[in-house]
Structures are given as structure tokens and as C-alpha cells.
């Protein structure tokens, strides 16, 4: 056992739980999510009095108006909002909840572990496709959408992790994702950077992806497997294997699991094509190429 139990003082605990329950109840109701997010952020940032004055038509300074309108996710755009293949029906709700998650992380309360882990866990139940019990989400986690993420029970995701769910991302029970890990579920074509392919990326039960590692779209980290620090995974890591390096290779089987693990191979098997997720774009899409590059090969 490497940790000890820590609890808040009774009054602080009661206040924390009451606030989380209130936000959870509002998000679960038929109330407009955008309004819930806006008012929750105004409360968290200590701006409710100024926000109410502004809503009542009373005079506030130009700087205050800019600050107050920033709590409303409808007054902001996210990078994923520009992606042509996003689910237009699901995205708005996910955007509102993602805005609440990100802006909560900008408050001092985001560093109060006893409060923040529960608050993010509550949000994950509304934002993710699935979220299991007793998950722990630390500060600075970012997503593409959020609604294409499925997380099992007792998962821990540490600081500054990027969960790219432009395709689909599944994280199994008791998995651990360390600080600064990037899990991707989309790739760009090497010739046409604007051409995107989406995939299903999987982290198996009891797997550990350690700090600063990157997992390429469409890969599977096997059950009980370990990805070493700062590794770049470009293929499937077999169950019970320890993989590390750039590109990552299987170095050994976890001690005690030799009898059930596959033998070591020189390189990780690449099965990305099996996990490709096809999508259709609207015929009337008003698309643009932000790079405006000439992709024609040079004349011989």
C-alpha cells in the first residue's frame, strides 16, 4: 500500500458534496446545459453578483462584460468545433461540458484533490460515452470531443493527458495513464495533411501507459501491459508485455506472467487498418484548406 486515506474536515466535506450534487442534479435535468455551465462557472469564479447585475441590464464595465460572457460556452469555440466530420447532434452538449471541465481547471479549486477528483468524475459521467466507478481524473486533461471516450472502473488519468477521441477511445478497468501521455485516435495523410482517418484506440484492463508516452491511433495496449516512459507506440502491445522505445518494442514479459503471455517479437504488430472508423461528410460541406499548399509532386 503506497497511499493513505485523507479526508476533508466535516464542514468542508459537506459543502463540497452539496455543490457537486447540485451541479449533477442540474445537468441531469431538462434545464439548458449551456445555462448550467455558465452559472456554475460564474459561481466558481466568484462572479455571480456581477453576472446577475449584467443579466438584469445594469451597468458593468467593458472588461467585466468580456469576462462574464466568457463563462458561456456559446461565446467560445474549441479546436474540435472546426472538424468537418464531427457529430453535429452530439457536439454542442459535449462542447458545453468540455468548457465546464476546462474552465473548472482554471480555478484554484482545481488543485484541491478531494474536491476536484469528484467534480471531474461527476462531469465525466455526463460527458463520456461511458464512465465507470471510482475513477480519478487529475488536472489539465484535454479531449477532442469527450463523447467518444469509454472508461472502465477504477481508472486513473494523471495531469496534462490528451485523450484524442476524434475517432474512438476505450480505456479498460484499473488502467493507469501517467502525466503528459497522448492517446490518439486519428491520423493525417502524409501527402494531404487535410485528409484525416479515424480509428479505435484501446488501452486494456490493468494496463499502464507511463509518463510522456504517445500511443498512435488504432493501436491496442494489451491487458496488464506497460508502456515505458517517453515511448512512441506504433503497433499493438501484447497482453502482459513491457514495451518501450522510439518506436516502442516489446522488451520483456512482466515477471510471473510468462506462462500466459505471447512470446517476444522483434516489433509490435501493426493492426491499425482493422480499427478504422469510416465517416461520411455532407455533400454541401463548405470545406476549406487552411494550409493552401500545393500537394502536386514536383515535375521530373
ABEGO torsion letter per residue (X at the ends): XABBBBBBBAAAAAAAAAAAAAAAAAAABABBAAAAAAAAAAAAAGAAAAAAAAAAGBBBBAAAAAAAAAABAAABBBAAAABAABBAAAAAAAAAAAAAAAAAAABAAAABAAAAAAAAAAAAAAABABBBBGBBBBBGBBBAAGAABBBBBGBBBBBGBBBBAABBBBBBBGBBBBBGBBBBABBBBAABAABBBBBBBBBBBGBBBBBGBBBBBGBBBBBGBBBBBGBBBABBBBBGBBBBEOBBBBABBBBGAAAABBBBBABBBBAAAAABBBBBBBAABBBBBAAGBBABBBBX
